[in-house]
């Protein structure tokens, strides 16, 4: 009969989730800066709307890509813990 006192969980630790969240924010910030630079170098005159659209689009793409990688890393970490701990 299996011992129910020590149950394995695929839930990552709180520190890993905080690091993943901060990396998503950092990816969004980097994307926003990239979008600003991209539109700023190509636009002349009053470019507030195109600059805002560039910042928003690139920051969403940067945060989305970073979120995909973060979720995959957290899932692998949970599976790795389940494989390495004795049952």
N, CA, C and O atoms as a MOPAC input file, in Angstrom:
PM7 MOZYME 1SCF
protein

 N      0.85100 1    -1.17400 1     0.00000 1
 C      0.00000 1     0.00000 1     0.00000 1
 C      0.90000 1     1.24100 1     0.00000 1
 O      1.82300 1     1.32700 1     0.81000 1
 N      0.64500 1     2.20500 1    -0.90000 1
 C      1.49100 1     3.38700 1    -0.96800 1
 C      1.32400 1     4.27800 1     0.26000 1
 O      0.25200 1     4.35100 1     0.86000 1
 N      2.40300 1     4.94300 1     0.60900 1
 C      2.40400 1     5.84600 1     1.75400 1
 C      1.79800 1     7.18400 1     1.33500 1
 O      2.31300 1     7.84600 1     0.43400 1
 N      0.70500 1     7.58000 1     1.98900 1
 C      0.01500 1     8.80900 1     1.59700 1
 C      0.53500 1    10.04400 1     2.32100 1
 O      0.05100 1    11.14700 1     2.06600 1
 N      1.50700 1     9.89100 1     3.21600 1
 C      2.01200 1    11.04400 1     3.95400 1
 C      2.90800 1    11.91500 1     3.08900 1
 O      2.97400 1    13.12600 1     3.29900 1
 N      3.59300 1    11.33100 1     2.12900 1
 C      4.45400 1    12.13200 1     1.26200 1
 C      3.93000 1    12.04400 1    -0.17500 1
 O      4.19100 1    11.07800 1    -0.89200 1
 N      3.19800 1    13.05800 1    -0.56300 1
 C      2.64300 1    13.06100 1    -1.91500 1
 C      3.47800 1    13.98700 1    -2.79600 1
 O      3.88800 1    15.07000 1    -2.37700 1
 N      3.71400 1    13.54400 1    -4.00000 1
 C      4.46200 1    14.35500 1    -4.95100 1
 C      3.52600 1    15.34600 1    -5.61800 1
 O      2.35500 1    15.05400 1    -5.86300 1
 N      4.05100 1    16.50000 1    -5.89900 1
 C      3.26200 1    17.52000 1    -6.56400 1
 C      4.06600 1    18.08200 1    -7.72300 1
 O      5.26600 1    18.32300 1    -7.59900 1
 N      3.40700 1    18.28500 1    -8.83300 1
 C      4.07400 1    18.89100 1    -9.98700 1
 C      4.06400 1    20.41400 1    -9.89800 1
 O      4.57900 1    21.09500 1   -10.78400 1
 N      3.48000 1    20.94200 1    -8.83200 1
 C      3.42600 1    22.38500 1    -8.64500 1
 C      4.81500 1    22.91700 1    -8.33000 1
 O      5.45200 1    22.45100 1    -7.38500 1
 N      5.30500 1    23.89800 1    -9.11600 1
 C      6.64000 1    24.43100 1    -8.84700 1
 C      6.65600 1    25.24400 1    -7.55200 1
 O      5.61300 1    25.65400 1    -7.04300 1
 N      7.83800 1    25.45900 1    -7.04700 1
 C      7.97000 1    26.21000 1    -5.80100 1
 C      7.56700 1    27.66900 1    -6.01100 1
 O      7.48900 1    28.15400 1    -7.14000 1
 N      7.31600 1    28.34500 1    -4.91200 1
 C      6.91200 1    29.74600 1    -4.98100 1
 C      8.03400 1    30.59100 1    -5.58500 1
 O      7.76900 1    31.50700 1    -6.36400 1
 N      9.26400 1    30.29400 1    -5.23400 1
 C     10.39400 1    31.05900 1    -5.77900 1
 C     10.48600 1    30.89400 1    -7.29500 1
 O     10.76500 1    31.85700 1    -8.01000 1
 N     10.25500 1    29.68500 1    -7.78300 1
 C     10.30400 1    29.45400 1    -9.22500 1
 C      9.18600 1    30.20700 1    -9.93500 1
 O      9.39700 1    30.74400 1   -11.02300 1
 N      8.00900 1    30.25400 1    -9.33800 1
 C      6.89900 1    30.99200 1    -9.94800 1
 C      7.14200 1    32.49100 1    -9.93400 1
 O      6.78300 1    33.18200 1   -10.88800 1
 N      7.74400 1    33.00600 1    -8.86900 1
 C      8.05400 1    34.44100 1    -8.80200 1
 C      9.11200 1    34.79900 1    -9.84800 1
 O      9.00800 1    35.83000 1   -10.51300 1
 N     10.11900 1    33.95300 1    -9.99100 1
 C     11.15200 1    34.19200 1   -11.00100 1
 C     10.54700 1    34.15300 1   -12.40000 1
 O     10.90200 1    34.97200 1   -13.24800 1
 N      9.64100 1    33.21500 1   -12.65000 1
 C      8.98600 1    33.13100 1   -13.95800 1
 C      8.14900 1    34.37700 1   -14.22600 1
 O      8.16400 1    34.90300 1   -15.33900 1
 N      7.42300 1    34.85200 1   -13.22400 1
 C      6.61000 1    36.05100 1   -13.38600 1
 C      7.47800 1    37.27400 1   -13.67300 1
 O      7.15600 1    38.08000 1   -14.54600 1
 N      8.57100 1    37.40600 1   -12.94000 1
 C      9.48100 1    38.54200 1   -13.16800 1
 C     10.13000 1    38.46100 1   -14.54500 1
 O     10.35100 1    39.48900 1   -15.18600 1
 N     10.43400 1    37.26300 1   -14.99900 1
 C     11.02800 1    37.13700 1   -16.33200 1
 C     10.01200 1    37.48900 1   -17.41600 1
 O     10.39200 1    38.03300 1   -18.45200 1
 N      8.73800 1    37.19500 1   -17.20400 1
 C      7.70500 1    37.58800 1   -18.16700 1
 C      7.59100 1    39.10700 1   -18.22200 1
 O      7.48000 1    39.68600 1   -19.30200 1
 N      7.61700 1    39.74800 1   -17.06600 1
 C      7.58700 1    41.21400 1   -17.04600 1
 C      8.81600 1    41.80900 1   -17.73700 1
 O      8.70700 1    42.78800 1   -18.47500 1
 N      9.96900 1    41.22000 1   -17.49800 1
 C     11.19500 1    41.69300 1   -18.12900 1
 C     11.15600 1    41.48500 1   -19.64500 1
 O     11.62800 1    42.33800 1   -20.39700 1
 N     10.59700 1    40.35600 1   -20.09800 1
 C     10.43500 1    40.11400 1   -21.53300 1
 C      9.49700 1    41.12100 1   -22.17100 1
 O      9.74300 1    41.57400 1   -23.28900 1
 N      8.42600 1    41.47700 1   -21.47700 1
 C      7.50800 1    42.50400 1   -21.97800 1
 C      8.16500 1    43.86500 1   -22.04500 1
 O      7.94400 1    44.61500 1   -22.99600 1
 N      8.97000 1    44.19300 1   -21.04900 1
 C      9.68900 1    45.46600 1   -21.05700 1
 C     10.69000 1    45.53000 1   -22.20200 1
 O     10.79300 1    46.54400 1   -22.89200 1
 N     11.42000 1    44.45100 1   -22.39700 1
 C     12.39000 1    44.41100 1   -23.49600 1
 C     11.68100 1    44.51500 1   -24.84600 1
 O     12.16200 1    45.20300 1   -25.74700 1
 N     10.55200 1    43.84500 1   -24.99000 1
 C      9.78200 1    43.94200 1   -26.22400 1
 C      9.26900 1    45.34800 1   -26.46200 1
 O      9.29200 1    45.83800 1   -27.59000 1
 N      8.80700 1    45.99700 1   -25.40600 1
 C      8.33500 1    47.37500 1   -25.53400 1
 C      9.43500 1    48.33100 1   -25.95300 1
 O      9.22000 1    49.20800 1   -26.79100 1
 N     10.60400 1    48.16400 1   -25.37500 1
 C     11.73900 1    49.00000 1   -25.77000 1
 C     12.14500 1    48.73900 1   -27.21700 1
 O     12.50600 1    49.66200 1   -27.94800 1
 N     12.08300 1    47.49200 1   -27.61300 1
 C     12.39200 1    47.14100 1   -29.00000 1
 C     11.36500 1    47.75700 1   -29.95400 1
 O     11.73200 1    48.28600 1   -31.00300 1
 N     10.09300 1    47.69000 1   -29.59500 1
 C      9.04300 1    48.28200 1   -30.41700 1
 C      9.18000 1    49.78600 1   -30.51800 1
 O      8.97200 1    50.36100 1   -31.58600 1
 N      9.52500 1    50.42300 1   -29.42200 1
 C      9.74300 1    51.87500 1   -29.44600 1
 C     10.90000 1    52.23100 1   -30.37800 1
 O     10.78700 1    53.13800 1   -31.20200 1
 N     11.99400 1    51.51900 1   -30.24100 1
 C     13.15200 1    51.80400 1   -31.09400 1
 C     12.87900 1    51.54300 1   -32.56400 1
 O     13.34700 1    52.28600 1   -33.42600 1
 N     12.13500 1    50.50400 1   -32.85200 1
 C     11.81100 1    50.15900 1   -34.22700 1
 C     10.96300 1    51.24900 1   -34.88800 1
 O     11.25400 1    51.67200 1   -36.00700 1
 N      9.91600 1    51.70200 1   -34.19600 1
 C      9.04000 1    52.72400 1   -34.76500 1
 C      9.72400 1    54.08000 1   -34.75800 1
 O      9.55300 1    54.86000 1   -35.69400 1
 N     10.48400 1    54.37100 1   -33.73200 1
 C     11.13700 1    55.67400 1   -33.62700 1
 C     12.14200 1    55.90100 1   -34.75300 1
 O     12.29100 1    57.02900 1   -35.22200 1
 N     12.81900 1    54.87200 1   -35.18500 1
 C     13.80600 1    55.04500 1   -36.26000 1
 C     13.15500 1    55.16500 1   -37.63500 1
 O     13.78900 1    55.66100 1   -38.56600 1
 N     11.90400 1    54.72300 1   -37.78700 1
 C     11.26500 1    54.72900 1   -39.09700 1
 C     10.24200 1    55.83900 1   -39.28300 1
 O      9.75700 1    56.03000 1   -40.39800 1
 N      9.90000 1    56.56600 1   -38.24800 1
 C      8.81500 1    57.53500 1   -38.32300 1
 C      9.35200 1    58.95600 1   -38.19600 1
 O     10.25300 1    59.21900 1   -37.40000 1
 N      8.78600 1    59.87500 1   -38.99300 1
 C      9.14600 1    61.29600 1   -38.92100 1
 C      7.92100 1    62.10000 1   -38.52200 1
 O      6.80300 1    61.75800 1   -38.90800 1
 N      8.11600 1    63.15800 1   -37.75900 1
 C      7.01000 1    64.01700 1   -37.36200 1
 C      6.32900 1    63.51500 1   -36.10500 1
 O      6.95700 1    62.92000 1   -35.22900 1
 N      5.00400 1    63.77000 1   -36.03300 1
 C      4.21000 1    63.35700 1   -34.87300 1
 C      3.88700 1    61.87700 1   -34.99000 1
 O      3.08000 1    61.47900 1   -35.83100 1
 N      4.50000 1    61.07500 1   -34.16800 1
 C      4.36700 1    59.61200 1   -34.27600 1
 C      3.89100 1    58.98000 1   -32.98300 1
 O      4.32200 1    57.87800 1   -32.64600 1
 N      3.01500 1    59.64800 1   -32.25400 1
 C      2.61100 1    59.09900 1   -30.96800 1
 C      1.77400 1    57.83300 1   -31.11300 1
 O      1.97800 1    56.87000 1   -30.37300 1
 N      0.84100 1    57.82300 1   -32.05000 1
 C     -0.01900 1    56.63400 1   -32.22400 1
 C      0.78300 1    55.44500 1   -32.76300 1
 O      0.68300 1    54.35100 1   -32.20700 1
 N      1.58000 1    55.62500 1   -33.83300 1
 C      2.37000 1    54.47200 1   -34.28800 1
 C      3.37200 1    53.98600 1   -33.24000 1
 O      3.62400 1    52.78600 1   -33.12900 1
 N      3.93500 1    54.90500 1   -32.48300 1
 C      4.87200 1    54.50900 1   -31.43800 1
 C      4.15200 1    53.70400 1   -30.35600 1
 O      4.66700 1    52.68700 1   -29.89200 1
 N      2.97800 1    54.15200 1   -29.96000 1
 C      2.19200 1    53.41400 1   -28.96200 1
 C      1.79200 1    52.03500 1   -29.44500 1
 O      1.83300 1    51.06500 1   -28.68700 1
 N      1.40300 1    51.94800 1   -30.71700 1
 C      1.03800 1    50.65300 1   -31.28400 1
 C      2.26000 1    49.73700 1   -31.33900 1
 O      2.16000 1    48.54700 1   -31.03800 1
 N      3.40600 1    50.28600 1   -31.72000 1
 C      4.63900 1    49.49200 1   -31.76200 1
 C      5.04900 1    48.99300 1   -30.38900 1
 O      5.44200 1    47.83800 1   -30.22600 1
 N      4.95400 1    49.87500 1   -29.40300 1
 C      5.29500 1    49.47800 1   -28.03400 1
 C      4.35300 1    48.38000 1   -27.54300 1
 O      4.80100 1    47.37600 1   -26.98900 1
 N      3.04600 1    48.57200 1   -27.74800 1
 C      2.06300 1    47.60100 1   -27.27500 1
 C      2.22900 1    46.25300 1   -27.96900 1
 O      2.23200 1    45.20800 1   -27.31900 1
 N      2.36700 1    46.28500 1   -29.28800 1
 C      2.48100 1    45.03500 1   -30.04100 1
 C      3.73000 1    44.25900 1   -29.66100 1
 O      3.66400 1    43.06000 1   -29.39200 1
 N      4.86000 1    44.93700 1   -29.63900 1
 C      6.11800 1    44.23200 1   -29.34000 1
 C      6.20300 1    43.79900 1   -27.88700 1
 O      6.78300 1    42.75400 1   -27.59100 1
 N      5.63200 1    44.58600 1   -26.97000 1
 C      5.67000 1    44.15300 1   -25.56500 1
 C      4.77800 1    42.93400 1   -25.34800 1
 O      5.13100 1    42.05200 1   -24.56500 1
 N      3.62800 1    42.86500 1   -26.02500 1
 C      2.78600 1    41.67800 1   -25.91200 1
 C      3.45500 1    40.45700 1   -26.52300 1
 O      3.36100 1    39.35500 1   -25.98300 1
 N      4.12400 1    40.65200 1   -27.64100 1
 C      4.82600 1    39.53200 1   -28.26200 1
 C      5.99500 1    39.06900 1   -27.39300 1
 O      6.21300 1    37.86700 1   -27.24500 1
 N      6.74800 1    40.00600 1   -26.81900 1
 C      7.86900 1    39.64100 1   -25.95100 1
 C      7.40700 1    38.93300 1   -24.69300 1
 O      7.98700 1    37.92300 1   -24.29600 1
 N      6.35400 1    39.46100 1   -24.05900 1
 C      5.83800 1    38.83100 1   -22.84500 1
 C      5.21100 1    37.47700 1   -23.16100 1
 O      5.34900 1    36.53600 1   -22.38000 1
 N      4.52500 1    37.36800 1   -24.29500 1
 C      3.91500 1    36.09600 1   -24.68000 1
 C      4.95000 1    35.01800 1   -24.94300 1
 O      4.79000 1    33.88000 1   -24.50200 1
 N      6.00100 1    35.36500 1   -25.65200 1
 C      7.06400 1    34.40200 1   -25.92000 1
 C      7.78400 1    33.97500 1   -24.65500 1
 O      8.10800 1    32.80100 1   -24.47400 1
 N      8.03000 1    34.93800 1   -23.78600 1
 C      8.68000 1    34.61600 1   -22.51800 1
 C      7.76700 1    33.76000 1   -21.63800 1
 O      8.24300 1    32.88000 1   -20.92200 1
 N      6.47000 1    34.01400 1   -21.69000 1
 C      5.52300 1    33.22000 1   -20.90200 1
 C      5.49500 1    31.77300 1   -21.38000 1
 O      5.41300 1    30.85200 1   -20.56700 1
 N      5.56200 1    31.56900 1   -22.68400 1
 C      5.58100 1    30.20300 1   -23.21000 1
 C      6.81300 1    29.45400 1   -22.70700 1
 O      6.71600 1    28.31100 1   -22.26200 1
 N      7.95800 1    30.10100 1   -22.78200 1
 C      9.19700 1    29.46900 1   -22.31400 1
 C      9.13400 1    29.22400 1   -20.80200 1
 O      9.56100 1    28.17100 1   -20.33000 1
 N      8.60300 1    30.19100 1   -20.04100 1
 C      8.52100 1    30.03600 1   -18.58500 1
 C      7.61000 1    28.87400 1   -18.19600 1
 O      7.93900 1    28.11100 1   -17.28800 1
 N      6.48000 1    28.73100 1   -18.86800 1
 C      5.56800 1    27.62800 1   -18.56400 1
 C      6.22600 1    26.29000 1   -18.88000 1
 O      6.10700 1    25.33800 1   -18.10900 1
 N      6.91700 1    26.21800 1   -20.01000 1
 C      7.59400 1    24.97300 1   -20.35000 1
 C      8.67600 1    24.62300 1   -19.33400 1
 O      8.82700 1    23.45900 1   -18.96300 1
 N      9.42000 1    25.61300 1   -18.89000 1
 C     10.47700 1    25.37200 1   -17.89500 1
 C      9.86800 1    24.91800 1   -16.57400 1
 O     10.39100 1    23.99700 1   -15.94600 1
 N      8.77500 1    25.54300 1   -16.13800 1
 C      8.15000 1    25.14600 1   -14.88200 1
 C      7.57900 1    23.73300 1   -14.96300 1
 O      7.64600 1    22.98700 1   -13.98600 1
 N      7.02000 1    23.35600 1   -16.10600 1
 C      6.50000 1    21.99800 1   -16.26100 1
 C      7.62600 1    20.96600 1   -16.24500 1
 O      7.49500 1    19.90500 1   -15.63400 1
 N      8.72300 1    21.27900 1   -16.91200 1
 C      9.86400 1    20.36300 1   -16.91800 1
 C     10.43400 1    20.22700 1   -15.51400 1
 O     10.81600 1    19.13500 1   -15.09500 1
 N     10.48900 1    21.33600 1   -14.79100 1
 C     11.00500 1    21.29300 1   -13.42700 1
 C     10.12900 1    20.39900 1   -12.55000 1
 O     10.65100 1    19.63300 1   -11.73900 1
 N      8.81100 1    20.48400 1   -12.70000 1
 C      7.91000 1    19.63100 1   -11.92700 1
 C      8.05500 1    18.16600 1   -12.29000 1
 O      8.04600 1    17.30000 1   -11.41500 1
 N      8.18900 1    17.88700 1   -13.57200 1
 C      8.37100 1    16.50000 1   -13.98900 1
 C      9.72700 1    15.96200 1   -13.54200 1
 O      9.83500 1    14.79800 1   -13.15700 1
 N     10.74900 1    16.79000 1   -13.59000 1
 C     12.07800 1    16.36500 1   -13.16800 1
 C     12.06200 1    16.01400 1   -11.68500 1
 O     12.66000 1    15.02000 1   -11.27400 1
 N     11.38500 1    16.82000 1   -10.88900 1
 C     11.30000 1    16.55100 1    -9.45300 1
 C     10.56500 1    15.23600 1    -9.20700 1
 O     10.93900 1    14.48000 1    -8.31100 1
 N      9.53400 1    14.95800 1    -9.98500 1
 C      8.75900 1    13.72900 1    -9.81700 1
 C      9.60000 1    12.49800 1   -10.18900 1
 O      9.45000 1    11.43700 1    -9.58400 1
 N     10.47600 1    12.64100 1   -11.17600 1
 C     11.29800 1    11.50400 1   -11.60900 1
 C     12.44300 1    11.25800 1   -10.64200 1
 O     12.77700 1    10.10500 1   -10.36800 1
 N     13.05400 1    12.31900 1   -10.11600 1
 C     14.24900 1    12.14500 1    -9.29200 1
 C     13.94000 1    11.76700 1    -7.84500 1
 O     14.77000 1    11.13600 1    -7.19100 1
 N     12.75200 1    12.14200 1    -7.32400 1
 C     12.44200 1    11.79400 1    -5.93500 1
 C     11.97900 1    10.34500 1    -5.86000 1
 O     11.17800 1     9.90200 1    -6.68200 1
 N     12.48100 1     9.61100 1    -4.87600 1
 C     12.02700 1     8.21200 1    -4.74200 1
 C     10.57900 1     8.15600 1    -4.27400 1
 O     10.13400 1     8.99800 1    -3.49500 1
 N      9.85600 1     7.16300 1    -4.75300 1
 C      8.44800 1     7.05500 1    -4.35300 1
 C      8.23000 1     6.02700 1    -3.27100 1
 O      7.09800 1     5.82300 1    -2.83200 1

